[in-house]
Amino acid sequence: MTPEHEFALLVESDAAKAISDPGVPKIWGLPEVYCAGYCTRAAKILYGLNFYPGSAWELPSRKPNLPVWTGEAERMGDILDILNEKDLMPGDILGLYNPTSAFNEQDRPYTHAAVYLGQGVIAHQWKAPILKSRLEEFLAVSNRNALANGLLPARIMAVIRASPENKNNFEYTMTSPGYYKVNC
């Protein structure tokens, strides 16, 4: 099996996990390539957290969002060596370097965002589908695909937390259990 095929199967499997899990918000009304928009809204729906919105690479600098950690980690275990499990909280947003992103530019350390659900699991929007992924598996398969194509490996670049001072509220309506319509 080629790395591209393995990655496509992972996306398909993770999309099926998200669709079948009512605890993963399926949010409609967002642009297809707005992973940060998905994450900020999912954090609001799931945990009542208010992030100041922006593109994935803007989230740490958008006040009052709180960058908890920035650096480079190729595995979830690397993050947990730095931040123990109690310091990585459900609702935190992970900034991920996606080697295949069309948004990669010189001053953007990462171009993908995922909301941390706990126990090594993330929810994120990958183009159109919403995915529920084990972060370790997603990074490993992404890396095999990237390396097979001569690209740098995928990695975790930031952990961002919502500030209690952030009063930015998103409007959304639950259309059926687990499904939400947002007003952008």
N, C-alpha and C positions, 0 to 999 in steps of 0.2 A: 504494500500500500504506500502510495506517495505521501509526503508530508502535507501537500495541499489537500489530498483526499482525506487524510486523517483529521486535518483542521476542519474541513467542511462537515465531516461526521460529528465532530465535537460540537460545533455550532448547532447542528440539527438536534443532537441529543440534549444540549443545554437549553435550547428553545422549548423542547417538549417538557423538560423538567419545570421550566418557568410557567408554561401554560397550565400544567396540571397542579401547580402549587398555589392555592388561594392566598398564601402568605407573601407571594411575590406580586407586587402591583403591576398589572398590565395597564399602561398609561397610553391613551390615544390622544391625538391632537398636537403632538410634538413633531418637529422636523425629523426626517429619517436619520440624519447624522447629528444628533444632539444628545450624546451620551451624558454630558454634564447636566443637561436639562432633565433627563430622565432621573439621574441620581439625586439631584436636589429635590425633585418632587417626590420621589420614592421615600427619601429620608423624612419628608414632611408627613406623608401618608402613614408610614410605618411607625415612626418614632416621635412625631410632632416637632421635628427639628427644622429650623429655618436657616437655610444657607442663602447668602447673597449670590445671585446667579451669575453665570458667565460661561465662556467656553472652558473646556477641561483645563487648559494651560493657564487660565486666568483665575481659577478658584482660590489658590493660596493667597493671591495678592488682593482679592476683593474683600475689603474690610466690611464688616467685622468677622469674616471667616477666619478661623484660627489654624494656621499650619502647625501641626503637632510634630511633624518630622519631614525633612527633605533629605534626599541622598539617592543611593542606588542599591536596590536589593533584587536579586534574581529569584528568590524563593520567599515564601511566606515565613519560613523558619528564620530567615535573616531579619525580618521585621520583628518577630517575636523575641529574638536575641537582644534587640535594641529596646523595643517597647514590650513589656510583658503583656500577657493576654488581657489583664485588667485595664491596661492603658490603651488598648485597641478596642474601641467600643462599637457595638452595632449602631449604624447610622453614620459612622465616619466615612468619608469619601476617599478612595485610593486613587491617586494619579498614576496611571500606567503608561509606560512607553510602548507604543504599538508600532513595530517596525514597518508594517505595511500601510500605515495611515497616509492618506493623501494630504493631511494637514501638517505633516512633519516639516518644520522649518528651523532655521538656525537657532533662534532664541526661544524655542519651545522644548522644554526638557521632556514633556510627555504630551500625548494627544488623545488619551482615552481615560475615562473615569468610570469607577464602579463603586456602588454603595456596599459597605461591609455589613453582612447580616449576622456575623458571629461564626465561631467554630470553623474558620477557614473558608466560608462560603460568601460569594458576592452575587449581586444582581446588577446587570448592566444591559445597555442597549447596544447591540452590534449591528450597525446599519438599521434595518427595520425590526428584526426580532428582539424581544426581551429575552435575556438569558439568565439562568441560574447556574452558576459555575462553582466548582471547587477551584479556588484560586491557584493552588499548586498545579492541578491538572491543566487548567487554561494556560498558565505560563509555560509549562513543559511542552505542550502541543504547539503553542505559538512559537516557541523557540526552535523546535525541530523544523517547522515550516519556514521561519525566518532564516535559519542557518543554511537550509537547503537552497535558498534563493540568494545567498551571499549577503544577508542583512544582519545588522546588529541584533542581539537577543532582546526579547521583550523583558521588561523589568518594572518593579514598583519604584516610583520616584518621589511620592509624597503621600502623607496622611493628613487630611484636612478635616477639621471639626467645626460644627456650627457653633457660633457664639451665642450665649444667652441674650446678648444685646441686640441681636438681629431680629428685627420686627417684620421682615419681608414675608408676607403671607401669600401663598399661591392659592388660587381658587380652583377647586376641582369638585366633580360630582361622581359619586359611585353609581355606575350604570347597572352593575350586577356584582355579586361578591367577587372581589379581586380585580375588577375592571373599573377604570377611572377615565373620565374625560376631563382634560384640563383646559383652562383658558390661558393661552400663552402670554 
